[in-house]
Amino acid sequence: DAKTTQPPSMDCAEGRAANLPCNHSTISGNEYVYWYRQIHSQGPQYIIHGLKNNETNEMASLIITEDRKSSTLILPHATLRDTAVYYCIVRVTGGYNKLIFGAGTRLAVHP
Amino acid sequence: GAGVSQSPSNKVTEKGKDVELRCDPISGHTALYWYRQRLGQGLEFLIYFQGNSAPDKSGLPSDRFSAERTGESVSTLTIQRTQQEDSAVYLCASSQSGGGPGANVLTFGAGSRLTVL
């Protein structure tokens, strides 16, 4: 799986958009970008995934650059409850391989 | 069930005792993962089951750790002769199989918090 690079921490004001970057410059054509988050004292939670088109769901939007070497997870109106560690993972689909979590980005949403 | 269920939610044990942690995955999910998370640390992969394939045990930290899975349902993680460094939250997750991107959409349980005194 391609390596991902994320900033260790970010801050965001409540009500503002939180834009979390992820670099995956070695991504291959059949690898998807997945985002998870882990709120304190809870198990990780799947957020969104995409291949090359931008994706949006009820939780967030995922913007993938045209060359697919980086992506941004956007929380359009961050709330205090969005304070969590956010993980960007690049993976092929199917097959037989484990899912490994890196260090992620610790997002702090403040009033 | 509707989600991934883990039991017990909390376990306090004495050093040297054996413990068993249970995971009930989502019905129909053929892939099952165990992770460990020590206080303030990241997620540490332990073991992965996928259908009838041999499990990927590459993350088990020592031979004191083992896991079994009955068919495509319940899994049990066993830690023998527990040590204080085994204290952590043990998280189980399951996902669908197949060649689609859904295979990488994991649903996690709430975890089992193990404290070894």
Interface residues (C-beta under 8 A of the other chain):
Chain A: Y32 Y34 Y36 Q38 Q42 G43 P44 Q45 Y46 H49 L51 I89 R91 T93 G94 G95 Y96 N97 K98 L99 I100 F101 G102 A103 G104
Chain B: Y33 Y35 G42 L43 F45 Y48 Q50 S53 D56 S58 G59 L91 A93 S97 G98 G99 G100 P101 A103 N104 V105 L106 T107 F108 G109 A110 G111
